[in-house]
Amino acid sequence: MIASRGGWNKTVKLTLGSSNPEAAPTPAPEVKPSGDAPGFLGVYLSEDQGAGAVIDGTLKDSAARKAGFKKGDVIVKVNGKVIKTTQDLIGQLKGLKAGAKVNMTVVRDGWGKKVVVTLGERPQPKPAAKQRGFFGVALDEANGKVTVDEVQAGSPADKTKMAKGDVMISVNGKKINSIDDFAAALKGKYAGDKLTVVISRDGWKRTVTVTLAASDK
């Protein structure tokens, strides 16, 4: 029989015993994606001059760049609506989705041209580089056991109440018989990754989830 006390488990022998299986937890509701992405023209605009929205530049691979817009071009109409200011342009594009086709009139060097622009999606920022994961313990190895020798204050290990003398049993299901085993279990893990760690203390076992922090090294 497995007894539990304060989150710790221990196997004990009884003459007779029974246990009732617990009901499986209710799965979390599926999160459905939101609607279509907002439309994105991809231009930099100059200060208002009262005669349209003046383009100061275009983003690479944007709808504006694909439509041939250049710095100095002036957008004077959108879907038949006269554009006098940048706010007029923003107001006409607001609410349009990526893929929407927009009729625009653009003036360049005094010449006007009607252009159909297919709005794109706003480019997503590149994800930050992954940082190596930090656990926060010093370990000691002896007689085929790996024990915690020190826990750094405020570290991920400290947040799980891990303490000096605790024995590392397994990490993510991999048995820990040496410090090399522990290092191998953490290889390729980054800040934010979660590890399922089984530890033993005075014959009692406990399973904790350690969320790795960013390493300073």
C-alpha positions in Angstrom: 0.0 0.0 0.0 1.2 3.6 -0.8 0.6 6.1 2.0 0.7 9.8 1.4 1.6 12.6 3.8 2.0 16.2 2.9 2.7 15.3 -0.8 5.2 12.5 0.1 4.4 8.9 -0.7 5.8 5.8 1.0 5.2 2.1 0.4 4.0 0.2 3.5 2.9 -3.4 4.1 -0.5 -4.3 5.5 -2.1 -7.6 6.3 -5.1 -6.6 4.3 -5.9 -3.4 2.4 -7.8 -2.0 -0.6 -8.0 1.2 -2.6 -10.5 2.8 -4.8 -9.4 4.2 -8.1 -9.9 7.9 -8.4 -11.9 9.3 -11.2 -9.9 10.6 -14.1 -9.7 14.4 -14.2 -11.9 16.3 -16.6 -9.9 17.4 -19.6 -9.5 21.1 -20.1 -11.7 22.6 -22.7 -10.2 23.0 -26.1 -9.1 26.6 -26.9 -10.2 27.5 -30.4 -8.2 29.9 -32.5 -9.5 33.4 -32.9 -10.9 34.9 -36.1 -9.0 36.0 -39.2 -5.9 38.1 -38.8 -6.2 41.9 -39.1 -5.2 43.3 -42.5 -1.8 45.0 -42.7 -0.7 47.5 -45.4 2.9 47.8 -44.3 3.8 51.5 -44.7 5.6 54.2 -42.7 3.7 57.5 -42.9 5.0 61.1 -42.9 3.4 64.0 -41.0 0.1 65.2 -42.4 0.3 67.7 -45.1 -3.5 68.0 -45.7 -3.4 66.4 -49.1 -3.4 62.7 -48.4 -1.4 60.1 -46.5 2.2 60.5 -47.5 4.3 57.3 -47.6 7.7 57.6 -45.9 8.7 54.0 -46.6 7.4 50.4 -47.0 8.1 47.2 -45.1 9.8 44.3 -46.9 7.4 41.8 -48.4 4.4 44.0 -47.3 1.2 44.5 -49.2 2.4 48.1 -50.0 5.8 46.9 -51.3 4.1 44.3 -53.5 1.7 46.9 -54.8 4.7 49.0 -55.9 4.3 51.8 -53.4 7.4 54.0 -52.8 8.5 56.7 -50.5 6.9 60.0 -51.4 3.7 58.4 -52.8 0.5 60.0 -51.5 -2.6 57.9 -50.9 -5.6 60.1 -51.7 -8.5 57.7 -51.9 -9.4 54.3 -50.4 -12.4 52.5 -51.6 -13.8 55.7 -53.0 -13.3 57.7 -49.8 -11.1 60.8 -49.9 -8.0 60.6 -47.8 -6.6 63.9 -46.4 -4.7 62.7 -43.3 -3.0 59.6 -42.0 -6.0 59.1 -39.6 -8.3 59.0 -42.6 -6.2 56.2 -44.0 -6.1 54.3 -40.7 -9.9 54.7 -40.3 -10.6 53.3 -43.7 -8.3 50.3 -43.2 -9.5 49.6 -39.6 -11.5 46.3 -39.3 -10.3 44.9 -42.7 -8.9 41.4 -42.6 -5.8 40.0 -44.2 -6.6 39.0 -47.8 -9.1 41.9 -48.3 -8.7 43.7 -51.6 -8.7 47.5 -51.3 -9.0 50.0 -54.1 -6.6 52.9 -53.7 -5.7 56.0 -55.6 -2.1 57.0 -55.3 -0.3 60.2 -56.5 3.4 60.1 -57.5 5.1 63.3 -58.9 1.7 64.7 -59.8 0.5 61.6 -61.6 -2.4 59.6 -60.2 -2.9 55.9 -60.4 -5.5 53.4 -59.2 -4.2 50.3 -57.5 -5.9 47.3 -56.0 -4.0 46.3 -52.9 -4.4 42.9 -51.2 -3.8 43.4 -47.5 -1.3 41.1 -45.8 -0.7 40.0 -42.2 1.4 42.0 -39.7 4.8 40.2 -39.4 5.3 38.4 -36.1 8.4 39.3 -34.1 11.1 36.7 -34.1 11.1 34.6 -30.9 13.9 35.4 -28.4 16.8 33.0 -28.4 16.3 30.1 -26.0 18.2 30.3 -22.7 19.8 27.2 -21.1 17.7 25.9 -18.2 18.8 26.3 -14.6 17.8 23.8 -11.9 19.5 25.2 -8.8 21.1 22.3 -6.9 24.6 21.0 -6.1 24.7 17.2 -6.1 26.7 14.5 -4.4 27.2 11.0 -5.7 27.9 8.0 -3.5 27.0 4.3 -3.5 24.9 4.5 -6.6 22.8 7.3 -5.2 22.7 11.0 -6.1 21.8 13.3 -3.2 21.2 17.0 -3.0 24.1 18.7 -1.3 22.9 22.2 -1.6 19.8 24.1 -2.9 20.2 27.6 -4.2 17.8 30.0 -2.5 15.0 31.2 -4.9 15.9 28.6 -7.5 13.4 26.3 -9.3 14.5 23.4 -6.9 14.0 25.7 -3.9 10.5 26.5 -5.0 9.6 22.8 -4.8 10.8 22.6 -1.2 13.7 20.4 -2.3 16.3 20.1 0.6 19.8 18.9 1.3 19.9 15.1 1.7 17.0 14.5 -0.7 17.8 11.6 -3.1 17.2 12.0 -6.8 15.2 9.0 -8.1 14.3 10.0 -11.6 13.9 12.9 -14.0 11.2 12.7 -16.6 11.0 8.9 -16.1 14.8 8.4 -16.4 16.4 6.8 -13.4 19.2 8.8 -11.8 22.1 6.6 -10.6 24.9 9.2 -11.2 25.5 12.9 -11.6 26.1 12.2 -15.3 22.6 10.7 -15.5 21.2 13.9 -14.0 23.2 16.1 -16.5 22.0 13.9 -19.4 18.4 14.3 -18.2 18.8 18.1 -18.4 20.6 18.2 -21.7 18.7 20.2 -24.3 16.3 21.7 -21.7 15.7 25.4 -21.7 14.3 28.0 -19.4 10.5 27.4 -19.1 10.7 23.7 -19.7 9.0 21.6 -17.0 10.6 18.5 -15.5 8.9 15.7 -13.5 11.3 14.8 -10.7 10.9 12.0 -8.2 12.9 12.4 -5.0 13.2 10.4 -1.8 13.5 11.7 1.8 13.7 9.3 4.8 12.1 6.5 2.8 9.3 8.7 1.6 8.9 9.5 -2.1 7.5 12.6 -3.7 7.0 13.7 -7.3 7.5 17.4 -8.0 7.4 19.5 -11.2 10.4 21.8 -11.6 10.1 24.7 -14.1 13.6 25.6 -15.2 14.8 29.2 -14.9 17.2 31.0 -17.2 20.9 30.2 -16.6 23.2 33.2 -16.0 26.0 31.3 -17.6 
